[in-house]
Amino acid sequence: MLKAFRKNTKVIVWTVVVSFALWGAYSVGTQFQKEGRVAGEVFGEEVNFQDFDRFYRANQIFSFTGKPIEDPEILKQQTWQSIIYWRAASRKKLKIADDAVRSEIKRLLAAEGIANVTPQLYQRWLTATVRETPQQFEKQIRELLQIQKLIHEIHDRPVDLPTQEEALRQFLLESQKLLAEVAQFDTFEQATNFYLKAKLPQNWANEVKNHPSLKVTSTGMISLRDLIREWQVSEEDAFKLSKNPKNTVTNAIPTGTLYSVFYLTDKQEVTKKEFTEELKDKYLKQLENERKNHRFFQWNLELYQKANLKDYLPRAETANPAT
């Protein structure tokens, strides 16, 4: 495979992350040496030890984060994920050309700072760094590119485009900020009773003192978007909060499983005039990507359900580096 690449004297090699301490947890062990042994099943089809071992090693060698996966159980789960993606890509008959494999090798090795690689240097690098033959290494790259192609194909499919009104709303959610003290209660009735006594700002401090067990927390200066995420406030209530003037105490608002009274002490407002064409394009693209990510997440869940993974392997244990 890729004989032309291995004979090319002007090849560049890529960035690879290897965690040698983990080698041996599943890979390189005698348990994978018996042909025909089954590691598990995906899509109703057996996965032999050789295939599992190949993807396990690939996940040891290549990293999306630039750091090796230190937890062997997470590495094992990542391996099964790769196998599921690879089987799905194979079912769709996604092909990777040799030129694409060469380009990826050049990209990865260039990131390692290795240039002007001879066939002999390439072979020595493989032996010393990843402990694999060129054929094994290139097969792993081809399979990872298949997975990448599948993910891009699913993620990049067109979605319903957001409107300018939705983009403006996103801009306001991220740009408008407020600062408030928040008193939280188990029931709406408790929160309302507190509000009726503390609704005048000058009464807030006294009412807080009168409830020594009351949990009162500051939001910090926070965007409406983060207020929704961190305090579980609805989008509608977040906008209502932001429209209040400073030094306003609000009535009870649902915040997750609790009810909260907000004492708005400061805020930073923005206007529609600040929503420039550049910002409009930014938020239109951001919303489009969010919709693509949401759809990909749903596709991924459905894929895992269809795969019906059956893992016959024992729980992974960290290999002892000293052995």
C-alpha positions as CSV (number, residue, x, y, z in Angstrom):
1,M,0.0,0.0,0.0
2,L,1.2,3.5,-0.9
3,K,4.5,2.2,-2.2
4,A,5.0,5.5,-4.1
5,F,4.8,7.4,-0.8
6,R,7.4,5.2,0.9
7,K,9.7,5.6,-2.0
8,N,9.3,9.3,-2.2
9,T,12.4,11.1,-0.9
10,K,10.7,14.4,-0.2
11,V,8.0,13.3,2.2
12,I,7.0,15.1,5.4
13,V,5.7,13.3,8.5
14,W,3.0,14.3,11.0
15,T,2.1,15.0,14.7
16,V,1.4,11.9,16.7
17,V,0.6,11.3,20.4
18,V,1.7,8.0,21.9
19,S,1.0,6.8,25.4
20,F,3.4,3.9,25.7
21,A,2.4,3.4,29.4
22,L,-1.0,2.2,28.2
23,W,0.3,-0.3,25.6
24,G,-0.4,-3.7,26.9
25,A,-3.8,-3.0,28.5
26,Y,-5.4,-4.6,25.4
27,S,-3.0,-4.1,22.6
28,V,0.1,-6.2,22.1
29,G,-1.2,-8.8,24.6
30,T,-1.6,-12.5,23.9
31,Q,-5.4,-12.2,24.2
32,F,-5.4,-10.6,20.6
33,Q,-3.1,-13.1,19.0
34,K,-5.8,-15.8,18.4
35,E,-7.5,-15.4,15.1
36,G,-11.2,-15.5,15.2
37,R,-11.7,-14.5,18.8
38,V,-14.5,-12.0,19.2
39,A,-14.1,-8.7,21.1
40,G,-17.8,-7.7,20.7
41,E,-20.6,-7.0,18.2
42,V,-21.8,-3.9,16.4
43,F,-24.7,-3.8,14.0
44,G,-25.3,-7.4,14.7
45,E,-21.8,-8.4,13.3
46,E,-18.8,-9.7,15.2
47,V,-15.8,-7.5,15.8
48,N,-12.7,-9.7,16.1
49,F,-9.8,-8.9,18.4
50,Q,-7.6,-7.9,15.4
51,D,-9.9,-5.1,14.4
52,F,-10.4,-4.0,18.0
53,D,-6.7,-4.0,18.6
54,R,-6.0,-1.9,15.4
55,F,-8.5,0.8,16.4
56,Y,-7.3,0.7,20.0
57,R,-3.8,1.4,18.9
58,A,-5.0,4.1,16.5
59,N,-6.6,5.9,19.5
60,Q,-3.4,5.6,21.4
61,I,-1.4,7.1,18.6
62,F,-3.7,9.8,17.3
63,S,-5.3,12.5,19.4
64,F,-7.8,15.3,18.6
65,T,-6.7,17.2,21.7
66,G,-2.9,16.9,21.3
67,K,-2.8,14.8,24.5
68,P,-2.9,11.0,24.9
69,I,-6.0,9.4,26.6
70,E,-4.6,8.4,30.0
71,D,-7.7,6.4,31.2
72,P,-7.7,3.0,29.6
73,E,-11.4,2.6,30.1
74,I,-12.1,5.8,28.2
75,L,-9.6,4.7,25.6
76,K,-11.6,1.5,25.3
77,Q,-14.9,3.4,24.9
78,Q,-13.3,5.6,22.3
79,T,-12.2,2.5,20.4
80,W,-15.7,1.2,20.2
81,Q,-16.9,4.6,19.0
82,S,-14.3,4.5,16.2
83,I,-15.3,1.0,15.2
84,I,-19.0,2.0,15.1
85,Y,-18.2,5.0,12.9
86,W,-15.9,2.9,10.7
87,R,-18.5,0.2,10.2
88,A,-21.1,2.9,9.4
89,A,-18.7,4.5,6.9
90,S,-18.0,1.1,5.3
91,R,-21.7,0.5,4.9
92,K,-22.0,3.7,3.0
93,K,-19.0,2.6,0.9
94,L,-17.0,5.8,1.6
95,K,-13.7,5.5,-0.2
96,I,-10.4,7.3,0.6
97,A,-7.9,7.9,-2.3
98,D,-4.2,7.2,-1.8
99,D,-3.5,10.9,-2.4
100,A,-5.6,11.8,0.6
101,V,-3.7,9.4,2.8
102,R,-0.4,10.8,1.6
103,S,-1.6,14.4,2.3
104,E,-2.7,13.5,5.8
105,I,0.6,11.8,6.5
106,K,2.4,14.9,5.3
107,R,0.2,17.2,7.4
108,L,0.7,15.1,10.6
109,L,4.5,14.7,10.2
110,A,5.0,18.4,9.3
111,A,3.4,19.2,12.6
112,E,6.2,17.1,14.2
113,G,8.7,19.4,12.6
114,I,10.2,16.6,10.5
115,A,10.9,17.5,6.9
116,N,12.8,16.0,3.9
117,V,12.1,12.5,5.0
118,T,13.7,9.6,3.2
119,P,12.1,6.2,3.0
120,Q,14.7,4.9,5.5
121,L,13.9,7.8,7.9
122,Y,10.2,7.2,7.5
123,Q,10.7,3.5,8.4
124,R,12.9,4.3,11.4
125,W,10.4,6.9,12.6
126,L,7.5,4.4,12.4
127,T,9.5,1.7,14.2
128,A,10.7,4.1,17.0
129,T,7.5,6.2,17.4
130,V,4.4,4.1,16.7
131,R,6.0,0.6,16.5
132,E,4.2,-0.3,13.3
133,T,4.9,-1.1,9.7
134,P,4.1,1.4,7.0
135,Q,1.2,-0.8,5.8
136,Q,-0.3,-0.9,9.4
137,F,0.2,2.9,9.9
138,E,-1.3,3.8,6.5
139,K,-4.3,1.5,7.0
140,Q,-5.1,3.2,10.3
141,I,-4.9,6.6,8.6
142,R,-7.2,5.5,5.8
143,E,-9.8,4.2,8.3
144,L,-9.6,7.4,10.4
145,L,-10.1,9.5,7.2
146,Q,-13.1,7.3,6.4
147,I,-14.5,8.2,9.8
148,Q,-13.7,11.9,9.3
149,K,-15.4,11.8,5.9
150,L,-18.6,10.2,7.4
151,I,-18.7,12.8,10.2
152,H,-18.3,15.7,7.7
153,E,-20.9,14.3,5.4
154,I,-23.5,14.1,8.2
155,H,-22.6,17.3,9.9
156,D,-22.3,19.5,6.7
157,R,-25.7,18.6,5.2
158,P,-27.9,21.7,4.7
159,V,-30.3,22.7,7.5
160,D,-33.1,25.3,7.6
161,L,-31.3,28.6,7.7
162,P,-32.0,30.9,10.7
163,T,-33.7,34.2,10.1
164,Q,-32.4,37.7,10.8
165,E,-34.8,38.0,13.7
166,E,-33.3,34.8,15.3
167,A,-29.8,36.2,14.7
168,L,-30.8,39.4,16.5
169,R,-32.3,37.5,19.4
170,Q,-29.0,35.5,19.7
171,F,-27.0,38.7,19.7
172,L,-29.1,40.2,22.5
173,L,-28.9,37.1,24.6
174,E,-25.1,37.1,24.4
175,S,-24.6,40.9,24.6
176,Q,-27.0,42.1,27.2
177,K,-25.8,41.5,30.8
178,L,-27.1,41.9,34.3
179,L,-26.0,41.7,37.9
180,A,-28.3,40.4,40.5
181,E,-28.7,38.9,44.0
182,V,-30.8,35.8,43.9
183,A,-32.9,34.3,46.8
184,Q,-34.0,30.8,46.1
185,F,-37.0,28.8,47.6
186,D,-38.4,25.4,47.3
187,T,-42.0,26.5,46.5
188,F,-43.6,29.3,44.5
189,E,-45.6,30.3,47.6
190,Q,-42.4,30.8,49.7
191,A,-40.8,32.9,47.0
192,T,-43.9,35.0,46.6
193,N,-44.2,35.7,50.3
194,F,-40.6,36.8,50.4
195,Y,-41.1,39.0,47.4
196,L,-44.1,40.8,48.9
197,K,-42.0,41.8,51.9
198,A,-38.7,42.6,50.0
199,K,-40.1,44.1,46.8
200,L,-38.9,47.5,47.8
201,P,-35.1,47.6,47.4
202,Q,-34.6,49.3,50.8
203,N,-36.3,46.3,52.4
204,W,-34.2,43.6,50.7
205,A,-31.3,43.5,53.2
206,N,-33.6,43.3,56.2
207,E,-35.6,40.5,54.7
208,V,-32.5,38.5,53.9
209,K,-31.4,39.0,57.6
210,N,-34.8,37.8,58.8
211,H,-34.3,34.5,56.9
212,P,-30.9,33.3,58.2
213,S,-31.3,29.9,56.4
214,L,-32.1,31.6,53.1
215,K,-29.7,30.9,50.3
216,V,-28.8,34.2,48.6
217,T,-26.3,34.2,45.7
218,S,-24.9,36.8,43.3
219,T,-25.1,36.0,39.6
220,G,-22.0,38.1,38.9
221,M,-22.2,40.2,35.7
222,I,-23.7,37.6,33.4
223,S,-25.1,37.5,29.9
224,L,-28.7,36.5,29.4
225,R,-27.5,33.4,27.6
226,D,-25.4,32.3,30.6
227,L,-28.2,33.2,32.9
228,I,-30.4,30.7,31.0
229,R,-27.7,28.0,31.1
230,E,-26.5,28.4,34.7
231,W,-29.6,29.5,36.5
232,Q,-32.1,27.5,34.3
233,V,-34.2,30.6,33.6
234,S,-36.4,30.5,30.6
235,E,-35.5,32.7,27.6
236,E,-38.7,34.7,28.0
237,D,-38.0,35.3,31.7
238,A,-34.4,36.3,31.0
239,F,-35.6,39.0,28.6
240,K,-38.2,40.2,31.1
241,L,-35.5,40.5,33.8
242,S,-33.3,42.5,31.5
243,K,-36.0,45.0,30.8
244,N,-36.4,46.0,34.5
245,P,-34.6,49.1,35.7
246,K,-31.7,48.8,38.1
247,N,-32.6,48.3,41.8
248,T,-35.7,46.3,41.0
249,V,-36.9,43.2,42.9
250,T,-38.7,40.7,40.7
251,N,-41.5,38.4,41.5
252,A,-40.9,34.7,41.8
253,I,-39.3,33.1,38.7
254,P,-38.9,29.4,38.0
255,T,-35.2,28.4,38.1
256,G,-35.0,24.7,37.5
257,T,-36.7,22.9,40.4
258,L,-36.6,26.0,42.6
259,Y,-38.2,29.4,42.5
260,S,-36.1,32.6,42.7
261,V,-36.5,36.2,43.5
262,F,-34.0,38.5,41.7
263,Y,-32.7,41.8,43.0
264,L,-31.4,43.5,39.9
265,T,-28.5,45.8,40.9
266,D,-26.8,46.5,37.6
267,K,-27.0,45.8,33.9
268,Q,-25.4,46.4,30.6
269,E,-27.8,47.1,27.7
270,V,-27.3,47.0,23.9
271,T,-29.6,48.3,21.2
272,K,-30.6,47.0,17.8
273,K,-28.4,49.8,16.2
274,E,-25.4,47.9,17.5
275,F,-26.4,44.9,15.5
276,T,-24.1,45.5,12.5
277,E,-24.0,43.6,9.2
278,E,-20.8,41.9,10.4
279,L,-22.5,40.7,13.7
280,K,-25.6,39.6,11.7
281,D,-23.4,37.4,9.5
282,K,-21.6,36.0,12.6
283,Y,-24.8,35.0,14.4
284,L,-26.5,33.6,11.3
285,K,-23.5,31.3,10.9
286,Q,-23.4,30.5,14.6
287,L,-27.1,29.5,14.6
288,E,-26.6,27.4,11.5
289,N,-23.7,25.5,13.1
290,E,-25.7,25.0,16.3
291,R,-28.5,23.4,14.2
292,K,-26.0,21.2,12.4
293,N,-24.4,20.2,15.8
294,H,-27.9,19.4,17.2
295,R,-28.8,17.3,14.2
296,F,-25.4,15.5,14.3
297,F,-26.0,14.7,18.0
298,Q,-29.3,13.2,17.2
299,W,-27.8,11.2,14.4
300,N,-25.1,9.9,16.7
301,L,-27.6,8.7,19.3
302,E,-29.6,6.9,16.6
303,L,-26.4,5.4,15.2
304,Y,-25.5,4.0,18.7
305,Q,-29.0,2.5,19.1
306,K,-28.7,0.8,15.7
307,A,-25.2,-0.4,16.4
308,N,-26.5,-2.2,19.6
309,L,-22.9,-2.5,20.9
310,K,-22.1,-5.7,22.8
311,D,-18.8,-5.5,24.5
312,Y,-17.3,-8.9,25.5
313,L,-14.1,-7.4,26.9
314,P,-13.3,-7.1,30.6
315,R,-13.0,-3.6,32.1
316,A,-9.8,-2.0,31.2
317,E,-7.0,-1.6,33.8
318,T,-4.1,0.8,33.5
319,A,-1.0,-1.1,32.5
320,N,1.9,-0.9,34.9
321,P,4.7,1.2,33.2
322,A,7.3,-0.7,35.3
323,T,6.5,-4.0,33.8
